[in-house]
């Protein structure tokens, strides 16, 4: 991994701050980083099939909206549910 700070020039104020910081050596265990990245990727990539009952009119409207966007309706419904689920507040009924 390249060090993005290799050619960094500190101004006098930054040099003073760096000088007053305790000597901290950070070690990065690449194996652990790779393992945690794999866990995160697997968690985010997992999908679960569900069955849902919708009124026919609702499904038709969703299919029309999806076709207007050029998307398969299942993908569109999934995206809509994801947007609602990704927010920290509840959908109001």
C-alpha positions in Angstrom: 0.0 0.0 0.0 1.4 3.4 -1.0 1.9 6.0 1.7 -0.1 9.1 0.7 1.8 11.2 3.3 5.3 10.3 2.0 6.0 13.8 0.6 3.8 15.8 3.0 5.3 19.1 4.1 4.1 20.3 7.6 3.9 24.0 8.4 5.5 25.2 11.7 2.2 24.9 13.6 1.7 21.3 12.4 5.3 20.5 13.2 4.7 21.7 16.8 1.6 19.5 17.1 3.5 16.5 15.8 6.4 17.2 18.1 4.1 17.3 21.2 2.3 14.1 20.3 3.4 11.0 22.1 5.4 8.6 19.9 2.7 6.2 18.7 3.4 3.3 16.4 0.4 2.0 14.7 0.5 -1.6 13.4 -1.8 -2.8 10.8 -2.4 -6.5 10.7 -3.2 -7.0 7.0 -4.7 -10.4 7.6 -7.1 -9.0 10.1 -8.0 -6.1 7.8 -8.6 -8.5 4.9 -10.7 -10.8 7.1 -12.9 -7.9 8.3 -13.3 -6.5 4.8 -14.5 -10.0 3.7 -17.0 -10.1 6.5 -18.3 -6.7 5.6 -18.5 -7.5 1.9 -20.3 -10.8 2.6 -22.8 -9.1 5.0 -23.6 -6.3 2.5 -23.9 -8.7 -0.4 -26.3 -11.2 1.2 -29.8 -11.2 -0.1 -32.9 -12.9 1.2 -35.9 -14.0 -0.8 -39.2 -13.0 0.5 -42.8 -13.5 -0.5 -45.2 -10.6 -0.2 -48.8 -10.1 -1.0 -49.7 -6.8 -2.7 -52.9 -5.5 -4.1 -53.0 -6.1 -7.9 -53.3 -2.3 -8.5 -50.2 -1.6 -6.5 -48.2 -4.2 -8.4 -49.4 -2.8 -11.7 -48.4 0.7 -10.7 -45.0 -0.5 -9.5 -44.5 -2.4 -12.8 -45.4 0.8 -14.8 -43.0 2.9 -12.8 -40.2 0.3 -13.3 -40.8 0.1 -17.0 -40.7 3.9 -17.3 -37.2 3.7 -15.6 -36.2 0.8 -17.8 -35.8 -1.5 -14.8 -37.1 -5.0 -14.1 -40.0 -4.6 -11.6 -38.4 -6.8 -9.0 -35.2 -4.7 -9.1 -37.3 -1.5 -8.8 -39.4 -2.8 -5.8 -36.1 -4.0 -4.1 -34.7 -0.5 -4.6 -37.8 1.2 -3.2 -37.7 -1.1 -0.1 -34.0 -0.5 0.3 -34.5 3.3 0.3 -37.2 3.0 3.0 -35.2 0.5 5.0 -31.9 2.4 4.8 -33.4 5.5 6.6 -33.2 5.7 10.3 -36.9 6.6 10.7 -40.0 4.5 10.2 -42.2 4.7 7.1 -45.5 6.3 8.2 -48.7 4.6 7.4 
